Amino acid sequence: MDRMISKTVWITGASSGIGEASAKLFNAEGAYTILSSRNLEALRRVQSELKHPDKALLLPIDLERYELAEEWVSLAIKWRGSVDILLSNAGLGQFSRSLETSNAIERRIFDINYHGNVALSKALLPYFVEANKGQIIVIGSIAGKFGQAKLATYSASKAAVILYYESLRQELKDTEIKIQVVSPGFIQTSVTLNSLDKNGQPLNKNSPAQENGMPADVFAKKLMKAMQSNRFHIYIGRKELLAVPFHALLPKLFYSILSK
Ligand SMILES: NC(=O)c1ccc[n+]([C@@H]2O[C@H](COP(=O)([O-])OP(=O)(O)OC[C@H]3O[C@@H](n4cnc5c(N)ncnc54)[C@H](OP(=O)(O)O)[C@@H]3O)[C@@H](O)[C@H]2O)c1
């Protein structure tokens, strides 16, 4: 798609799943791609599988260390003089009952999913404001639209993300800076496998919903289309997306069906 040619797109969580698939697609469409996550080896593997590996910068970041966000942004900007688009996608799941989830686990989930994403946006936005252009797409979740057993912390972190960026969009409404939230349904990635259990360890167990979800490369194509629309909050997935309006309209019935 022409809109990607020569754009510089920064993708966090680029070492796997949605971020990896998006990085591969954007790069194949001609974008200069900045690949970020913690695991440099995994980023190297993704780079080697890009159509244009020479049009990629590997920028390892750990969102838990979000006090470094300004340094990361300086490095990203230095590469090509600017960043046009940030796909703020990195995230971590949690799967444990609330009373078994320690404060430390809750803090970790919020540090990555909320504070890390927000700090990165806030470090990049001054450049966007000065140029009066730029685009941030943050990945939310349908889980941020309704509560579910064993997902309290994850859902709360995603709800916080959605409302933060909705507010930010209002603050920037008279500028050329575009802010969007894209909320996936069930996408075939390692998100459930990587989710923290009650001991703060990866769950290492997948859910049938995840396994039968939308393939990540299909998601990436829909994401690229969504980025070109002027809608603020876009949902991408399959029939599970119906849970959002169902919950909003008939919450009692929704939870009675969910508990069966
Ligand atoms: N798949 C779904 O069904 C689904 C549904 C709703 C929302 N989402 C959201 O989609 C986003 C992408 O997840 P995914 O499904 O692609 O899962 P994934 O395969 O587990 O990918 C998560 C990515 O986040 C990175 N990451 C984790 N912790 C990080 C940290 N501290 N600092 C920097 N990067 C970190 C991981 O890389 P490293 O391990 O290399 O750091 C990885 O690249 C997440 O925000 C997730 O919540 C997914």
The ligand as an SDF file (V2000), in Angstrom:
LIG
                    3D

 48 52  0  0  0  0  0  0  0  0999 V2000
   -3.5340  -12.4280   20.7180 N   0  0  0  0  0  0  0  0  0  0  0  0
   -4.6980  -12.0180   21.1660 C   0  0  0  0  0  0  0  0  0  0  0  0
   -5.7140  -12.7290   21.0700 O   0  0  0  0  0  0  0  0  0  0  0  0
   -4.8130  -10.6680   21.7880 C   0  0  0  0  0  0  0  0  0  0  0  0
   -6.0970  -10.2250   22.1550 C   0  0  0  0  0  0  0  0  0  0  0  0
   -6.2350   -8.9710   22.7040 C   0  0  0  0  0  0  0  0  0  0  0  0
   -5.1250   -8.1600   22.8860 C   0  0  0  0  0  0  0  0  0  0  0  0
   -3.8800   -8.6150   22.5330 N   0  0  0  0  0  0  0  0  0  0  0  0
   -2.7420   -7.7110   22.7320 C   0  0  0  0  0  0  0  0  0  0  0  0
   -1.9440   -7.7220   21.5660 O   0  0  0  0  0  0  0  0  0  0  0  0
   -0.6140   -7.3080   21.9080 C   0  0  0  0  0  0  0  0  0  0  0  0
    0.3930   -8.2420   21.2580 C   0  0  0  0  0  0  0  0  0  0  0  0
    0.3080   -9.5130   21.8610 O   0  0  0  0  0  0  0  0  0  0  0  0
    0.4000  -10.8870   21.0600 P   0  0  0  0  0  0  0  0  0  0  0  0
   -0.9480  -11.4630   21.0390 O   0  0  0  0  0  0  0  0  0  0  0  0
    1.1290  -10.7040   19.7970 O   0  0  0  0  0  0  0  0  0  0  0  0
    1.2400  -11.7500   22.1250 O   0  0  0  0  0  0  0  0  0  0  0  0
    2.7540  -12.2520   22.1640 P   0  0  0  0  0  0  0  0  0  0  0  0
    3.0120  -13.1320   21.0070 O   0  0  0  0  0  0  0  0  0  0  0  0
    2.9410  -12.7730   23.5360 O   0  0  0  0  0  0  0  0  0  0  0  0
    3.5990  -10.9080   21.9710 O   0  0  0  0  0  0  0  0  0  0  0  0
    3.8300   -9.9960   23.0010 C   0  0  0  0  0  0  0  0  0  0  0  0
    4.9860   -9.1070   22.6070 C   0  0  0  0  0  0  0  0  0  0  0  0
    5.2190   -8.1500   23.6650 O   0  0  0  0  0  0  0  0  0  0  0  0
    6.6130   -8.1350   23.9720 C   0  0  0  0  0  0  0  0  0  0  0  0
    6.8260   -7.7820   25.3670 N   0  0  0  0  0  0  0  0  0  0  0  0
    6.3780   -8.4490   26.4790 C   0  0  0  0  0  0  0  0  0  0  0  0
    6.8280   -7.8530   27.5840 N   0  0  0  0  0  0  0  0  0  0  0  0
    7.5900   -6.7980   27.1860 C   0  0  0  0  0  0  0  0  0  0  0  0
    8.3280   -5.8120   27.8720 C   0  0  0  0  0  0  0  0  0  0  0  0
    8.4560   -5.7940   29.2170 N   0  0  0  0  0  0  0  0  0  0  0  0
    8.9740   -4.8640   27.1470 N   0  0  0  0  0  0  0  0  0  0  0  0
    8.9130   -4.8810   25.8000 C   0  0  0  0  0  0  0  0  0  0  0  0
    8.2350   -5.7910   25.0960 N   0  0  0  0  0  0  0  0  0  0  0  0
    7.5740   -6.7470   25.7810 C   0  0  0  0  0  0  0  0  0  0  0  0
    7.1020   -9.5430   23.6590 C   0  0  0  0  0  0  0  0  0  0  0  0
    8.4690   -9.5510   23.3110 O   0  0  0  0  0  0  0  0  0  0  0  0
    9.7040   -9.9550   24.2420 P   0  0  0  0  0  0  0  0  0  0  0  0
    9.3290  -11.1780   25.0130 O   0  0  0  0  0  0  0  0  0  0  0  0
   10.8060  -10.1500   23.2550 O   0  0  0  0  0  0  0  0  0  0  0  0
    9.9320   -8.7590   25.1120 O   0  0  0  0  0  0  0  0  0  0  0  0
    6.2930   -9.8510   22.4030 C   0  0  0  0  0  0  0  0  0  0  0  0
    6.9300   -9.3630   21.2590 O   0  0  0  0  0  0  0  0  0  0  0  0
   -0.5720   -7.2880   23.4330 C   0  0  0  0  0  0  0  0  0  0  0  0
   -0.7260   -5.9520   23.8870 O   0  0  0  0  0  0  0  0  0  0  0  0
   -1.7790   -8.1070   23.8410 C   0  0  0  0  0  0  0  0  0  0  0  0
   -2.2790   -7.7660   25.1130 O   0  0  0  0  0  0  0  0  0  0  0  0
   -3.7160   -9.8490   21.9950 C   0  0  0  0  0  0  0  0  0  0  0  0
  1  2  1  0
  2  3  2  0
  2  4  1  0
  4  5  1  0
  4 48  2  0
  5  6  2  0
  6  7  1  0
  7  8  2  0
  8  9  1  0
  8 48  1  0
  9 10  1  0
  9 46  1  0
 10 11  1  0
 11 12  1  0
 11 44  1  0
 12 13  1  0
 13 14  1  0
 14 15  2  0
 14 16  1  0
 14 17  1  0
 17 18  1  0
 18 19  2  0
 18 20  1  0
 18 21  1  0
 21 22  1  0
 22 23  1  0
 23 24  1  0
 23 42  1  0
 24 25  1  0
 25 26  1  0
 25 36  1  0
 26 27  1  0
 26 35  1  0
 27 28  2  0
 28 29  1  0
 29 30  1  0
 29 35  2  0
 30 31  1  0
 30 32  2  0
 32 33  1  0
 33 34  2  0
 34 35  1  0
 36 37  1  0
 36 42  1  0
 37 38  1  0
 38 39  2  0
 38 40  1  0
 38 41  1  0
 42 43  1  0
 44 45  1  0
 44 46  1  0
 46 47  1  0
M  CHG  2   8   1  16  -1
M  END
$$$$
